Amino acid sequence: MKTCHRFTRIRTGYEQDIQYLRSHSERHEGKPSAKASAKHAAGAKRAMARALNRHYERCPECG
């Protein structure tokens, strides 16, 4: 699948956020903040999927 630079930029930004939240969750395992970070990471992953699908549908270069 060939994608444009904007698609890559969107994906990279979300992946950085998700990785940060997962790392925090792993470092603070057993604490309430870890559980919250894990939930936020899952939400960010869903948001990334929605954003990338929306971009892919509308971008003339990707779609």
C-alpha positions in Angstrom: 0.0 0.0 0.0 1.5 3.3 -1.1 0.8 6.2 1.2 1.6 9.9 1.3 3.9 11.8 3.7 0.9 13.1 5.6 -0.4 9.6 6.3 3.1 8.7 7.7 3.1 11.9 9.8 -0.3 11.1 11.3 0.6 7.5 12.0 4.0 8.4 13.6 2.5 11.0 15.9 -0.1 8.5 17.2 2.4 5.7 17.6 4.7 8.0 19.7 1.8 8.8 22.0 0.7 5.1 22.3 4.3 4.0 23.0 4.6 6.7 25.7 1.4 5.6 27.4 2.3 1.9 27.2 5.7 2.5 28.7 4.2 4.5 31.5 1.8 1.6 32.1 4.6 -0.9 32.3 6.8 1.2 34.5 4.0 1.8 37.1 2.4 -1.6 37.0 -0.1 -2.1 39.7 -0.9 1.5 40.3 -4.1 3.3 39.2 -2.1 5.6 36.9 -0.9 2.5 35.0 -4.4 1.3 34.4 -5.4 4.8 33.2 -2.5 4.9 30.8 -3.3 1.5 29.4 -6.9 2.6 28.8 -5.7 5.9 27.2 -3.3 3.9 25.0 -6.2 1.7 23.8 -8.3 4.8 23.1 -5.4 6.4 21.2 -5.0 3.3 19.1 -8.7 3.4 18.1 -8.4 7.2 17.4 -5.4 6.5 15.2 -7.3 3.9 13.2 -10.2 6.4 12.7 -7.9 9.2 11.7 -6.0 7.0 9.2 -9.1 5.6 7.7 -10.6 9.1 7.3 -7.3 10.3 5.7 -7.1 7.3 3.4 -10.7 7.8 2.2 -10.2 11.5 1.4 -6.6 11.6 0.1 -6.2 11.5 -3.7 -2.6 10.3 -3.3 -3.3 7.4 -0.9 -6.7 6.3 -2.1 
